[in-house]
Amino acid sequence: MNQRIVISGCSAGGKSTLLEELRRRGHAVVAEPGRRIVEQEQAGAGPALPWTDMQAFLERAARLARLDYDGAGSGRTFFDRGLVDAAAGLARLGNPSLLEQLRHERRYHEQVFLAPPWPELYQRDSQRQLALEDALREYEHLLEVYPRLGYEVLILPRTGVAERADWLLAQLRHESAGQAGTP
């Protein structure tokens, strides 16, 4: 069974906080490609920022997400977003080729966890300049893309981080238990 598990969804939906909780519990985690790119670009005054050059940003995010995917070990690894997210963004810009490849290549775990919009948490900062309305459109797009690629989407509950982590891990245990009983 594929142990590369994606946590995606709406910006400021609590994904990074959840990933930090999973890391604290001893799980392998991979930070969001977009945040890492923004930090690097801002440190070096680079142009691949989503509010400056979305195409360059998404292409770089796809490359970084591919490296993250290929570099993950065989154990369970949780990803803060992933290659599908970058490919979905590129498809929205008119380049669906990578998204089509991901139907069969570099598959993640069949269950994908999406953080729903949580407007009370949404704040713009130096790394998140996207308006809430744009974040909501991105979320709606991901809600369509992941199932189209054959993934089961599970919406994370709006609860405290410990409860959210417990719920996510219980979903994975439930899925694993169902697999164990099948021939």
Number of C-alpha atoms within 10 A of each C-alpha: 10 13 17 25 22 24 24 28 28 24 26 21 22 24 25 20 16 21 23 19 18 22 15 11 10 9 14 18 22 21 18 21 25 25 15 14 21 21 15 14 15 15 9 9 11 13 15 21 23 18 11 11 11 16 16 15 23 25 16 18 25 24 14 20 26 17 12 18 19 10 9 17 12 10 11 16 20 22 26 24 24 27 26 26 27 25 25 24 23 22 16 12 12 9 14 14 11 17 21 15 12 15 15 10 10 13 18 20 17 20 21 21 22 23 21 22 20 15 13 8 11 17 13 13 8 8 15 16 11 14 12 18 9 12 18 18 12 18 21 15 16 21 19 12 19 20 14 11 17 13 17 14 18 15 16 21 16 14 11 11 18 13 13 18 21 12 15 20 13 12 15 15 12 11 13 12 11 10 11 8 7 6 4
